[in-house]
Amino acid sequence: MIGGFGRMGAGFGRLGASSPRNKAITLLSNATNIASITLNGLIVPDQQTSEGLLIKSYASVWVEIAQRLGEDWGLAFQLSDRQWEEMLAGAMSAEGYAVTLTPRSGDHGRDVIAVKRGVGCLRILGSMKAYAPNRLVDRAHVHEMLGVLSTEANVSKGIIATTSDFAPRIEEAPGMKQVLPYRLELINGQGLQRWLADLAE
């Protein structure tokens, strides 16, 4: 269910090795500290826009958490819903997108708006479902995103990512084969763990 996001180049690795990394390592020396990270701990905010908070980039602690999650996915369930939205925003920023983190309420099913400009420009709506392992993303949530994609003409595609998984055989639902993965991308917990670990290398 994971799409084709690749791993970052050497520049990302240099950020991971920068001096703020030591502070992040200290913060994460105990796994229980993950749950106490504040809103601006995972991303570097830029300015408020009509759509939400435009971010400058991911923070050094984002790199450390992505690495920890790559080693132990059990830590994923210590993060809050909002922190997971920041993790998704940071991942899209690491992929080279200009990213907006939408407000906590009234986001109409979108948590992140990621834009790439220039030739082949893209506008992606991202939805993050921070679910426990035994809670699956059902077809209603997937259809909600498809509804948004069908009504907003300026959107290239949607991404739904989850810490858990999707309902069984959801890819076989009517019409899904026509939209996966170019119009809609589904990233389950296993795929999300692999993507974050690749970005944090």
Beta strands, then each sheet from edge to edge (+ up, - down):
strand 1: 43-48
strand 2: 53-58
strand 3: 98-101
strand 4: 112-116
strand 5: 122-129
strand 6: 136-137
strand 7: 157-162
strand 8: 165-166
strand 9: 184-187
sheet 1: 1+ 2- 3+ 4- 5+ 7+ 9+
sheet 2: 6+ 8+
end
